[in-house]
Structures are given as C-alpha cells and as structure tokens.
C-alpha cells in the first residue's frame, strides 16, 4: 500500500511540471515556425504558474511569486534594453518566475544563456561565414528575423526548465 501511495504521490507531483513543459513546448514550436510566441500562450503560461503556485503555497505563495517576478523583472530589464532577448522570451521567463523558487530561476536563466551561446556558436560554425564582417554580424542585433543566425531562445528555456525546474 505504501508503494502505491508513493507512486500516486509522484504522479501528482509530475502533473504541474508536465503542464508547464507542455506549454513551453507549444511556445517553442510556435517560435520556431513563426518567429513569434502569441501573447495568449504566454498569458496561459502565466495563469498556469499562478494557479500551480496557489495549489502549492496558497495566497501567500502567490504573493511571494509575484514579488519574485518583479525582482526578476529588474534583472531582465537591462537584457531586454540591449535587445539580447525578445519580449516573448522575457515574458515567458517572468511567468515561470512566479512558480519556481528565485534561486531556480537564476539557474534557469543562466543555463538558458549558456545553452543559447552554445547554439549560437554551433550555428556560426555550421554557417561558416567567409569574412570578418560575417563573423561580426553574429554580434549585431538582427533586423530581419529570418536571418540564419537567429536563435530561438525558447529552446534553451525549455531545456533549462527540465534541468533546473526540479524535474531531474
């Protein structure tokens, strides 16, 4: 009976993360196909984070999650100001910050940036620019989102949530 209880308890704990990963997966596919993530999906992710936080910790937990989101916003504003990330990426990270502990969000963000750098480097190697100007273009803001060196940052976010979101 105890083993059955433990299995049921593990399944119950897995449901919230499956929901979050499902929404992030849809966002990732949407980003890859259209270079955009619809605000409705980001709003759904935010609402799911709030509801899951409420289930975990009640109203006090939701309040703490909102405060964490505002603190994380202070970290992400300079990143957005330098156009290092798109608005949807920022909104996705802020939505997640309501649910996950602040330390996990810092880890998720840093891991996302690291994975993004690796993807950028691999893209750079794969495309093999033939001139210095081509190499330097990787470090300039993309005006045309269809350019080959655009990185879909939803991919690193998705991987980072698996690594640091308390899943593994």
Secondary structure, DSSP 8 states (H G I E B T S, - for coil): -HHHHHHHHHHHHHHHHHHHHHHHHHHHHHHHHHS---HHHHHHHHHHHHHHHHHHHHHHHHHHHHHHHHHHHHHHHHHHHTTSS-HHHHHHHHHHHHHS-HHHHHHHHHHHHHHHHHHHHHHHHHHT-SSHHHHHGGGS--SSTTSTT---HHHHHHHHHHHHSS--
